[in-house]
Amino acid sequence: MHIALVGIGKIALDQHVPSITASSDWELSATVSRAGSVDGVPAYTDFAQMLDERPDIRVVSLCLPPVPRFDFAAMAIEAGRHVMLEKPPGATLSECHTLEVMARTRRLSLYATWHSREAEMVAPAKAWLKDKKLRHFHVTWKEDVRRWHPGQDWIWEPGGLGVFDPGINALSIVTEILPDSIHLRSANLLVPENRQAPIAAKLDFYHPQGAVVTTDFDWRQEGEQIWTIDAETDEGTLRLWNGGANMAINGAEVKAADSASAELSGEYPRLYQKMARLVESGNVDVDLSPLRHVADAFALGHRATVAPFIE
């Protein structure tokens, strides 16, 4: 299938382009960007022009920041194209609900992707936790914003999410592997005095069985980057680290089963395989639970001002 990639920045070049190129399902047939491009692929700067000139392109993958994404997605759906959304799927829950209604009305596929759910050990962790009684569950997601988001001022503006840009990756894993539904009870947000979005956040969740469920997100981490999830159950402990790439049960590391094919090795190749299956079946996959938790954090969060962030 012909696909267009919109927003040619770091994540598109590092993840999306290699995944599309390696896939037997897709042909990258156009890009849309103000400045970026991909060698050998027709490049547009005007999205409407691309849609008008390329009716052969059935699918559009949007890698734009979340705030402008709704307008592009709506335009694509109105033009009869299937749409794949980089995380988070939108700046607000309402935008995402609107896009889902539009896609279903037009019988088009819409996929709100959560790449961290495709990490190697997320599915095994979900299977192990399925029949366990949870006691404690804690997420530590600490990274250096200067290393991973250099010069990206949009992430500090309303709709940019701040530390929840990486934190929502953790929440996408949490909502995937926990067998019970949780909701936020309280949040503490640390906001630099010169920014609109938090640089750190601590969350506390209600769990229906009384387990203690907490998270600690921080964008000020220097040195070792930390992406871990620890669960204590009635039958032992589970740890995920490296963003879900590795897992240990009761302290012993569990190795992943060999992938069925090299083509599906990695988070983004799996996303694009799922998008291909959604288009073939005409289905929609829009799970908004990670974004719902972030919205609740902004609604309930106690804000404290901290030192300015200067890149």
N, C-alpha and C positions, 0 to 999 in steps of 0.2 A: 504494500500500500504506500502511496505517496503521502509524505508528511512534511509539514512546515514547522520550523522551530522559530519561536518569537522571543527575542531578548537574548542576544549573543554576548553573555558575560562569562565570568569565571566558571560558574556552575554548569552552564551550557557547554562550554568548551571542554571542561574536565570530565563531565559525567554524561550529559545527554548525547553529544555528538558521537563519542566512541560507542555508546550503547546502541544507537540507531545504526551506525555504520556496520557493527558486528552482527546485527540481527538479520535473519532471513525474512522477517515479517515486513521490514520497512525499507523505504528508499527516501533519504533526505533530499527533498526536491526544491526547497526554498528556505531562505532565512529572512527574518524581518528584524531590523535593528537600526538604531540611529548611527552606530559606528562600527559594530562588530560584523564579521562575516566568516564564512567557512570556505576554504579553497575549493574551487570546482563546483560550488553550489550557487545557483542564481540568488542574488541578494536584493532585497527590497528595503526601502526606508518607510514606505507607506503600506500599512496593513490592508486598508481597503483596496488599494490597487492590486495587491497580491491576490486577495480573494476574488477580485473581478477577473483578473487575467489567468488565474490558474484553477479552473473548475475541476481539474483532474486531481487536485490535492484534497483528499477527503478528511484529513485529520490535521489538527493544529495542536502543538504542544507549547504551552505558555510558560516561559521562564522569567517573566517580568517580576519586579517587586509587587507585593500584594495590593497596594493602593490602586494602581492603574489597571490591574488585571481584569476587573469586572467588565469594563467597557470593551476590552479586546475579546473576552470570552463571549459576551452577549452578541457582539458583531459576528463572531464566527458561527455561533449557533443560529443566528438569524439568516446566515448565508448557507445553512444546511451542512455545516461541518461538525464532526465529532471533536471533542475538546479534552485535552489532558492538562491538568493543573499542577504545577510545582507547589510544594508546601510553603506556607499555609495556603489553602485553596482560595482565600480571599481576605480582605481587610476586616470584614464583619460576617457574622453568621447570617444576617439577612441577605447579603449579597449572594452567599452560597446557596441559600434556600431558593432564591429567585432563579439562579442559573439552573438548579436542578429541575424546577418546574418547567422552565423553558425547554430544557433538553428532553424531558419526558413528553411534553406536549408535541414536540417535533419528532419524537421517536429517534433521538440521537443519543449517542453514548457520551457520558461525562464521567471523568475519572479524577477524583480528588486524591492525589498520591501522597503517601507517607513513606519516604524512602527508608527510614530507619526500621520500619516493620519488616523490611526485606533483608535485614542483617542476618548473618548465617545462623545464629543460635536463638533467634526470637521464637521461631516455631517450636523447637525442642523445649524452650523454657515454658511456653504456653502449655504444652502437653504435660510437662512435669507438675506444674502448679494446678492443673485442672481438678484433681481430686484431693488436694491438700487443704488443711485448715490453716489459714494465714494468721500469723501473730504480729509480725513487724515487717514493714516494707519501706525501704528508703532509697531515694534516688540522689546521687551526687553527680551533677553535670557542671563541670568547671573548665572553662577554656579561656584563651586569650583573644579578645575581640580584635586586637591589632593584627594578630596572625591570620585570622580566618575571614575578617571583613575589612580589609584596609581601604580607607577612603570612601566607605559606603555610608554617607550621611543619612540616607533615607531610613536606615534601620533605627535611627534615634528619633524620628518624627512620628506623629500620630499615625497609627496603622502599620508602623514598621516593627513593632513588638519588642524592640530592645533585646534583653537577655532571653526573652521567650522565643526568639528566632531559633536558637539552638534548643532551648528548653522544650519547645513543642515537639522536637524529635524524641526526647525522653518520654513525653506524655503520650506520643503515638505508640511507643512500645508498651507503656504501662496499660493503656486502654486495650491493647491487643492481648496481653498475656494474663491479666487478672481475670479470673472467672466471674467475679462479682462486679457490679457497677458501683462506682464511687462518685462522690461529688465534693466540691471544695467547701471547707468550713471557714478557713481563715487564710490570710496571706500577708506577708510583709514584703514591701517593695522598696528597694533602695534606688533613688533617682538622682543622677548627677544634677547639680544646680544649673548647669548650662544645657540640659537635654530634656526631652519630653518623655522618654521611655526609660524603664528601669535598667540598671546595670547588674543588679542581683535581686534574687527573690527566694523566699522560703514559703512553702505551701504546706497546709495541713488538710487532710481529706477525711471525710466520713466514710467508714467502711461498714457494710451491713452486719458483719459478724464481729465487729468490735476491734478489728486489727488497727494498729497504729500505722498510718500511711503518710509519709512526709517526703518532701523534695527540697533540695538545696541547689539552686542555680546561681552561677556567678561567672561574670565575663571578665574578671580581673585576674584570672589565674595565670601566673608566670611559671615557666619550667614545665613540669609534667602536666599534660592535659588529662582530665579525669572525666570519664563517662561510665559510671557504674550504677548498677541496680542490685540491691541486696534484699533478699527475702528470707524471713525466718518462719518456718511452718512447724506443724506438729510432727512432721516426719523428716526434719532436717532443714538445711539451708541451701539456698541457691544464690549464686552471684553471676551476673552478666557484667562484662567489662569490654572496653574498646567499642562502646556504642552498640553492643549486642553481638559483636563478632566472636566473642569467647564466652564460655560458660563453665562454671564449676558447681558440682553438687557435693555438699558436705566436704568441701575443700579439695575435691579431686576434679581436675579439669576433664570435661567431656569433649571429645573430638567430633567435629561435624562429619556427617556422612558425605561421601564424594558426590559432587554435583552431577546431575544427569548429563549435562553437556557443558562444555567450556563457555558456550554462548550465554548460559544463564548464571555464570559466576559473577556475583556482585549485586548490589542493591538495585541500581538503575536498569540493568538488563532485565531483571525480573519485573520491574515496573512496566517496561515496554512490552514484554510478553503478555502481561495482564491486560494492557491497553488493547493489544491486538485481539485478544479473546473477547473483550467487551465489545469491540466494534463488530466482530463476526457474529456475536449473539444479540447485538442490539441492546445490551444492558447498561445500567448506570451504577456507579459505585462512588457514593459520596458520604463517607463517614466523617462527621464533624465533631466527634467527641473530644479530640485533642484541642481543637480551637475553642470548644465550649468551656473547657477548663481554664484556658487563658482569658477568655472573656469574663469568666467569673472572678478570676484573680484581679483583673482591672476594676471590676465592680465592687469587690469586697476588700481589696487590699489596703492595708494601712501604709501610707507613703511617708518615707523619711528621706530628707535631702542629704546627699553626701557630696564629697569633693567633686569639682567639675571634671569631666572627661575631656582630655585634650590629646588628640592622636599624635 
